[in-house]
Amino acid sequence: MAVTSPPSLPAHPDPQLDAILHGGLPHELAYAFGGPFHLLLPERFDANVAAFRAGLDEAGVIGRVYYAKKANKAAAWIERCAVNGTGVDVASLGELRQAVGQGVRGENVVVTGPAKADDLLRVAVLQDCLIAVDALDELDRVITVAGTLARPARLLLRRLPPAQSHSRFGLDDAELATALERCVDAAEAVRMEGFSFHLSGYATQPRADLAGELVELCLKARGMGLQADRISIGGGFAVDYAAAGDWERFTAVQGPDDYHTGKSFTTADFYPYHSPVAGADALRVILTARPSGSGAPLADRLREAGVMLLMEPGRALLDRAGCTVFRVQGVKDRSGYAILTVDGTSLSLSEQWFNSEYLPDPVLLTTGDRRKSGPVRACVGGATCLESDVLTWRKAAFPVRPCPGDLLVYPNTAGYQMDSNESPFHDLPLPPKAVVDEADGRIRWRLDRRPPS
């Protein structure tokens, strides 16, 4: 099967991960687990958190980083948050229990999401968590819960972005005005600490623009006697998975002929796997931007107003912090390409379940020397009876023909990919997570210690 310049998207080189993958550990774990598994690299998580903190320090801005827990269910990240003082963003009672149970102090937890259940609000108030209030009726319930417990509720008021007025989240101008009055009337029952927002997409200037507006809202709220000394700009910090040239070439040449069954994608269907400004660098750009294109940079406005900057990155803190490994179970041929079947399902690559495709090239780890077999293109299917259970619709190029027992590694899956939609369909077990680190010059691993919800 000849390979004729197929679209390819290699992930950024990662020598540390390569050293792990090309040792014996992946094949040992595949044998031990008897199915697919995830590798977690907590040192990468620590480094990403440190990069965001460095961005704040360089700008002279006081701030706090909260890890958006929904991006990955593993306990390893929460353990690191507890150790290094990183905050955690949760949106359910189960997530809050996990965070506190892993040692994160309640005061370092922000509770987001719409129409929070009363049980979640009760525990959040008892644990002194910061609550992002999404609606007026929720604010009333927060005030009631705080009064019942005789404890003040710490809260932010979530702003409906004017540029995304179609969103179902947040308070519009009139609702914000009413919410501020209710916070004043609630007196000691609440501590209104500021405002928050979350924007769809990854553009930096709109975040700076809205952050500038929230600084002004803080000043207005202070004039009403409220604390209002912090704002949260949410998440939406892009991850740069691949080099610019590779991404440009891929999007320019890919088409239906490159996919199993002629499946069609447009560039708009894909996550932007290359971003020229990503992670902590995106934070730096936001801080140096001038809100609405004029006046002082955002960092200056924050300092002058004495406003703390909060943020809730998820994917960006998990960049290069994990990968997903499947074992090839079968290989069949079609006209011009092969179909690989692996020992798991596409439920472990969440992008596949949003009418899209996880594009970074899977890496083949072979068993034995097959250099004479030559290159081959192949799509990758899961081990279920569903036609739609496909991990890679694209006819990806492999340097040699895969065989049963080989491993396929999907790189950089920790952020939103590896467990957002996992399900034990067909009674297949959920892939375990192996936490990998280095001690005394040797690689070691342990199972992730995620407690039951």
Buried (B, 14 or more C-beta within 10 A) or exposed (E): BEBEEBBBBBBBEBEEBEEBBEEEBBBEBBEEBEBBBBBBBBEBBBBBBBBBBEBBEBBEBBBBBBBBBBBBBBBBBBBBBBEEEBBBBBBBBBBBBBBBBBEBBBEBBBBBBEEBEEEBBBBBBEBBBBBBBBBBEBBBBBBBBBBEBEBBBBBBBBBBBEBBEEEEBBBEEEBBEEBBEBBBEBEEBBBBBBBBBBBEEBBBBBBBBBBBBBBBBBEEBBEEEBBBBBBBBBBBBBBBBBBEEBBEBBBEEBEEEBBBEEBEBEEEEBBBBBBEBBBBBBBBBBBBBBBEEEEEBBBBBBBEBEBBBBBBBBBBBBBBBBBBBBBBBBBEEBEEBBBBBBBBBBBBBBBBEEEBBBBBBBBBBBEEEBEEBEEBBBBBBBBBEEEEBBBBBBBBBBBBBBBEBBBBBBBBBBBBBBBBBBEEBEEBEBBBBBBBEEEEEEEEBEEBEBEEE
